[in-house]
Amino acid sequence: MAKGTPATVAAARAGIPFDLVEYEYDPAVDSVGLAAAEAIGEPPSLVFKTLLIEADGKPVCAVLPSDREVSMKRIAAAAGAKAAKMMPVPQAERLTGYKVGGISPFGQRKTVPTFVEEAATGEAHIYVNGGRRGLQMRLAPADLLRGLDATMACFAA
């Protein structure tokens, strides 16, 4: 099993129960989340991706199913902003301390407001990145919200 990552350490410190699932990461894929879902044998709707967004120039974290896209209008509204756009990759990597493909909502270098797509509410468990490429954390959506002090919102397109 994988050694601890900042994500797994942060979740454990927060008292969040989770299981780790490792898979072979392929850097050539177009969608890391969809590839992860296929590799671990789960529907893409259960494997959530972590995206960094700039809402009125301020960073926010959006966690949503890997088979969905972010509505910039909806995530801006959820964050109380007028406009939103994707954060450039180098900036997202500096802010989180993770490489793209391994960005977890847990254990980021800087704590930012986090929003979880409400599609998670009907699921017994979901997967989020475990803090490195090829590592997923399986946990209950309620534990994800509690561990991140996140807000549930409808922002997927």
Phi and psi restraints in degrees (value plus and minus 20) as a CYANA .aco file:
   2 ALA   PHI     -86.4   -46.4
   2 ALA   PSI     129.8   169.8
   3 LYS   PHI     -94.1   -54.1
   3 LYS   PSI     144.9   184.9
   4 GLY   PHI     -81.6   -41.6
   4 GLY   PSI     125.6   165.6
   5 THR   PHI    -138.6   -98.6
   5 THR   PSI     147.0   187.0
   6 PRO   PHI     -73.9   -33.9
   6 PRO   PSI     -53.9   -13.9
   7 ALA   PHI     -87.8   -47.8
   7 ALA   PSI     -68.3   -28.3
   8 THR   PHI     -88.5   -48.5
   8 THR   PSI     -56.0   -16.0
   9 VAL   PHI     -84.9   -44.9
   9 VAL   PSI     -65.1   -25.1
  10 ALA   PHI     -83.5   -43.5
  10 ALA   PSI     -62.9   -22.9
  11 ALA   PHI     -85.1   -45.1
  11 ALA   PSI     -62.6   -22.6
  12 ALA   PHI     -83.8   -43.8
  12 ALA   PSI     -62.4   -22.4
  13 ARG   PHI     -82.4   -42.4
  13 ARG   PSI     -52.6   -12.6
  14 ALA   PHI    -100.7   -60.7
  14 ALA   PSI     -21.5    18.5
  15 GLY   PHI      55.8    95.8
  15 GLY   PSI       5.1    45.1
  16 ILE   PHI    -109.3   -69.3
  16 ILE   PSI     101.1   141.1
  17 PRO   PHI     -96.4   -56.4
  17 PRO   PSI     115.0   155.0
  18 PHE   PHI    -174.8  -134.8
  18 PHE   PSI     139.7   179.7
  19 ASP   PHI    -137.2   -97.2
  19 ASP   PSI     129.3   169.3
  20 LEU   PHI    -122.9   -82.9
  20 LEU   PSI     120.6   160.6
  21 VAL   PHI    -150.5  -110.5
  21 VAL   PSI     100.1   140.1
  22 GLU   PHI    -119.0   -79.0
  22 GLU   PSI     131.0   171.0
  23 TYR   PHI    -170.4  -130.4
  23 TYR   PSI     146.2   186.2
  24 GLU   PHI     -99.4   -59.4
  24 GLU   PSI      93.7   133.7
  25 TYR   PHI     -99.7   -59.7
  25 TYR   PSI     112.9   152.9
  26 ASP   PHI    -134.9   -94.9
  26 ASP   PSI      88.9   128.9
  27 PRO   PHI     -88.8   -48.8
  27 PRO   PSI     -31.5     8.5
  28 ALA   PHI    -106.9   -66.9
  28 ALA   PSI     -26.7    13.3
  29 VAL   PHI     -94.4   -54.4
  29 VAL   PSI     134.0   174.0
  30 ASP   PHI     -97.0   -57.0
  30 ASP   PSI     -57.2   -17.2
  31 SER   PHI    -145.2  -105.2
  31 SER   PSI      89.2   129.2
  32 VAL   PHI     -81.5   -41.5
  32 VAL   PSI     -62.5   -22.5
  33 GLY   PHI     -83.1   -43.1
  33 GLY   PSI     -65.0   -25.0
  34 LEU   PHI     -86.0   -46.0
  34 LEU   PSI     -59.2   -19.2
  35 ALA   PHI     -86.1   -46.1
  35 ALA   PSI     -59.3   -19.3
  36 ALA   PHI     -83.1   -43.1
  36 ALA   PSI     -63.6   -23.6
  37 ALA   PHI     -79.2   -39.2
  37 ALA   PSI     -66.1   -26.1
  38 GLU   PHI     -83.9   -43.9
  38 GLU   PSI     -62.5   -22.5
  39 ALA   PHI     -84.6   -44.6
  39 ALA   PSI     -54.7   -14.7
  40 ILE   PHI    -116.9   -76.9
  40 ILE   PSI     -19.8    20.2
  41 GLY   PHI      53.0    93.0
  41 GLY   PSI      13.9    53.9
  42 GLU   PHI    -140.3  -100.3
  42 GLU   PSI     134.1   174.1
  43 PRO   PHI     -85.5   -45.5
  43 PRO   PSI     124.4   164.4
  44 PRO   PHI     -77.4   -37.4
  44 PRO   PSI     -44.7    -4.7
  45 SER   PHI     -88.3   -48.3
  45 SER   PSI     -35.1     4.9
  46 LEU   PHI    -121.1   -81.1
  46 LEU   PSI     -34.1     5.9
  47 VAL   PHI    -121.2   -81.2
  47 VAL   PSI      87.2   127.2
  48 PHE   PHI    -112.2   -72.2
  48 PHE   PSI     121.4   161.4
  49 LYS   PHI    -120.3   -80.3
  49 LYS   PSI     135.7   175.7
  50 THR   PHI    -134.9   -94.9
  50 THR   PSI      98.9   138.9
  51 LEU   PHI    -139.8   -99.8
  51 LEU   PSI     124.0   164.0
  52 LEU   PHI    -123.6   -83.6
  52 LEU   PSI     109.2   149.2
  53 ILE   PHI    -143.0  -103.0
  53 ILE   PSI     129.9   169.9
  54 GLU   PHI    -125.0   -85.0
  54 GLU   PSI      95.8   135.8
  55 ALA   PHI    -129.4   -89.4
  55 ALA   PSI      91.3   131.3
  56 ASP   PHI      31.0    71.0
  56 ASP   PSI      18.8    58.8
  57 GLY   PHI      61.8   101.8
  57 GLY   PSI     -22.2    17.8
  58 LYS   PHI    -125.3   -85.3
  58 LYS   PSI     121.3   161.3
  59 PRO   PHI     -94.2   -54.2
  59 PRO   PSI     118.6   158.6
  60 VAL   PHI    -157.3  -117.3
  60 VAL   PSI     135.1   175.1
  61 CYS   PHI    -129.7   -89.7
  61 CYS   PSI     110.2   150.2
  62 ALA   PHI    -137.0   -97.0
  62 ALA   PSI     108.0   148.0
  63 VAL   PHI    -139.5   -99.5
  63 VAL   PSI      98.3   138.3
  64 LEU   PHI    -169.1  -129.1
  64 LEU   PSI     142.0   182.0
  65 PRO   PHI     -76.7   -36.7
  65 PRO   PSI     123.2   163.2
  66 SER   PHI     -87.1   -47.1
  66 SER   PSI     -34.7     5.3
  67 ASP   PHI    -116.5   -76.5
  67 ASP   PSI      -7.8    32.2
  68 ARG   PHI    -141.3  -101.3
  68 ARG   PSI     142.2   182.2
  69 GLU   PHI    -135.2   -95.2
  69 GLU   PSI     137.0   177.0
  70 VAL   PHI    -103.1   -63.1
  70 VAL   PSI     112.2   152.2
  71 SER   PHI    -105.7   -65.7
  71 SER   PSI      93.1   133.1
  72 MET   PHI     -82.1   -42.1
  72 MET   PSI     -53.6   -13.6
  73 LYS   PHI     -84.3   -44.3
  73 LYS   PSI     -64.1   -24.1
  74 ARG   PHI     -91.5   -51.5
  74 ARG   PSI     -59.5   -19.5
  75 ILE   PHI     -89.3   -49.3
  75 ILE   PSI     -55.0   -15.0
  76 ALA   PHI     -81.9   -41.9
  76 ALA   PSI     -65.4   -25.4
  77 ALA   PHI     -82.3   -42.3
  77 ALA   PSI     -62.6   -22.6
  78 ALA   PHI     -81.4   -41.4
  78 ALA   PSI     -55.0   -15.0
  79 ALA   PHI    -107.0   -67.0
  79 ALA   PSI     -18.7    21.3
  80 GLY   PHI      51.1    91.1
  80 GLY   PSI       9.5    49.5
  81 ALA   PHI    -133.8   -93.8
  81 ALA   PSI     146.9   186.9
  82 LYS   PHI    -108.7   -68.7
  82 LYS   PSI     -53.2   -13.2
  83 ALA   PHI    -164.6  -124.6
  83 ALA   PSI     135.2   175.2
  84 ALA   PHI    -163.9  -123.9
  84 ALA   PSI     132.3   172.3
  85 LYS   PHI    -171.6  -131.6
  85 LYS   PSI     139.4   179.4
  86 MET   PHI     -83.5   -43.5
  86 MET   PSI     122.5   162.5
  87 MET   PHI     -98.8   -58.8
  87 MET   PSI     118.1   158.1
  88 PRO   PHI     -78.8   -38.8
  88 PRO   PSI     124.3   164.3
  89 VAL   PHI     -73.1   -33.1
  89 VAL   PSI     -69.5   -29.5
  90 PRO   PHI     -79.2   -39.2
  90 PRO   PSI     -57.8   -17.8
  91 GLN   PHI     -87.9   -47.9
  91 GLN   PSI     -61.9   -21.9
  92 ALA   PHI     -82.5   -42.5
  92 ALA   PSI     -60.4   -20.4
  93 GLU   PHI     -87.5   -47.5
  93 GLU   PSI     -60.2   -20.2
  94 ARG   PHI     -85.3   -45.3
  94 ARG   PSI     -64.0   -24.0
  95 LEU   PHI     -84.6   -44.6
  95 LEU   PSI     -61.7   -21.7
  96 THR   PHI    -110.1   -70.1
  96 THR   PSI     -49.2    -9.2
  97 GLY   PHI      65.3   105.3
  97 GLY   PSI     -14.0    26.0
  98 TYR   PHI    -135.9   -95.9
  98 TYR   PSI     137.1   177.1
  99 LYS   PHI    -107.7   -67.7
  99 LYS   PSI     126.0   166.0
 100 VAL   PHI     -74.8   -34.8
 100 VAL   PSI     117.1   157.1
 101 GLY   PHI      77.1   117.1
 101 GLY   PSI     -32.8     7.2
 102 GLY   PHI    -156.3  -116.3
 102 GLY   PSI      -2.1    37.9
 103 ILE   PHI     -99.6   -59.6
 103 ILE   PSI     101.2   141.2
 104 SER   PHI    -125.1   -85.1
 104 SER   PSI     131.5   171.5
 105 PRO   PHI     -92.8   -52.8
 105 PRO   PSI     -37.8     2.2
 106 PHE   PHI    -113.6   -73.6
 106 PHE   PSI     126.1   166.1
 107 GLY   PHI      51.0    91.0
 107 GLY   PSI       5.3    45.3
 108 GLN   PHI     -91.3   -51.3
 108 GLN   PSI     131.0   171.0
 109 ARG   PHI     -76.4   -36.4
 109 ARG   PSI     -61.5   -21.5
 110 LYS   PHI    -139.8   -99.8
 110 LYS   PSI     111.7   151.7
 111 THR   PHI     -98.0   -58.0
 111 THR   PSI     106.1   146.1
 112 VAL   PHI    -148.0  -108.0
 112 VAL   PSI     139.1   179.1
 113 PRO   PHI     -76.9   -36.9
 113 PRO   PSI     114.4   154.4
 114 THR   PHI    -140.3  -100.3
 114 THR   PSI     115.9   155.9
 115 PHE   PHI    -142.0  -102.0
 115 PHE   PSI     111.7   151.7
 116 VAL   PHI    -132.1   -92.1
 116 VAL   PSI     110.3   150.3
 117 GLU   PHI     -80.3   -40.3
 117 GLU   PSI     113.5   153.5
 118 GLU   PHI     -83.4   -43.4
 118 GLU   PSI     -32.7     7.3
 119 ALA   PHI     -78.4   -38.4
 119 ALA   PSI     -40.9    -0.9
 120 ALA   PHI     -89.8   -49.8
 120 ALA   PSI     -43.5    -3.5
 121 THR   PHI     -82.4   -42.4
 121 THR   PSI     -50.6   -10.6
 122 GLY   PHI    -106.2   -66.2
 122 GLY   PSI     -17.0    23.0
 123 GLU   PHI    -122.8   -82.8
 123 GLU   PSI     125.4   165.4
 124 ALA   PHI     -92.5   -52.5
 124 ALA   PSI     -55.3   -15.3
 125 HIS   PHI    -171.7  -131.7
 125 HIS   PSI     136.9   176.9
 126 ILE   PHI    -157.2  -117.2
 126 ILE   PSI     153.1   193.1
 127 TYR   PHI    -138.7   -98.7
 127 TYR   PSI     119.6   159.6
 128 VAL   PHI    -151.3  -111.3
 128 VAL   PSI     140.4   180.4
 129 ASN   PHI     -81.3   -41.3
 129 ASN   PSI     121.3   161.3
 130 GLY   PHI    -112.3   -72.3
 130 GLY   PSI     -10.9    29.1
 131 GLY   PHI      83.3   123.3
 131 GLY   PSI     -13.8    26.2
 132 ARG   PHI    -179.2  -139.2
 132 ARG   PSI     138.8   178.8
 133 ARG   PHI     -82.4   -42.4
 133 ARG   PSI     111.5   151.5
 134 GLY   PHI      68.0   108.0
 134 GLY   PSI      -4.8    35.2
 135 LEU   PHI    -155.7  -115.7
 135 LEU   PSI     104.3   144.3
 136 GLN   PHI    -139.3   -99.3
 136 GLN   PSI     127.2   167.2
 137 MET   PHI    -127.1   -87.1
 137 MET   PSI     108.4   148.4
 138 ARG   PHI    -119.5   -79.5
 138 ARG   PSI     103.5   143.5
 139 LEU   PHI    -175.3  -135.3
 139 LEU   PSI     146.7   186.7
 140 ALA   PHI     -97.4   -57.4
 140 ALA   PSI     120.0   160.0
 141 PRO   PHI     -75.0   -35.0
 141 PRO   PSI     -58.4   -18.4
 142 ALA   PHI     -82.3   -42.3
 142 ALA   PSI     -56.6   -16.6
 143 ASP   PHI     -89.8   -49.8
 143 ASP   PSI     -56.8   -16.8
 144 LEU   PHI     -80.4   -40.4
 144 LEU   PSI     -68.6   -28.6
 145 LEU   PHI     -80.7   -40.7
 145 LEU   PSI     -66.0   -26.0
 146 ARG   PHI     -85.7   -45.7
 146 ARG   PSI     -64.3   -24.3
 147 GLY   PHI     -87.0   -47.0
 147 GLY   PSI     -47.2    -7.2
 148 LEU   PHI    -124.3   -84.3
 148 LEU   PSI     -23.9    16.1
 149 ASP   PHI      31.1    71.1
 149 ASP   PSI      24.5    64.5
 150 ALA   PHI    -107.7   -67.7
 150 ALA   PSI     144.7   184.7
 151 THR   PHI    -130.7   -90.7
 151 THR   PSI     112.9   152.9
 152 MET   PHI    -102.0   -62.0
 152 MET   PSI     113.6   153.6
 153 ALA   PHI    -172.7  -132.7
 153 ALA   PSI     140.3   180.3
 154 CYS   PHI    -120.5   -80.5
 154 CYS   PSI      84.3   124.3
 155 PHE   PHI    -156.7  -116.7
 155 PHE   PSI     -15.7    24.3
 156 ALA   PHI    -101.9   -61.9
 156 ALA   PSI     124.3   164.3
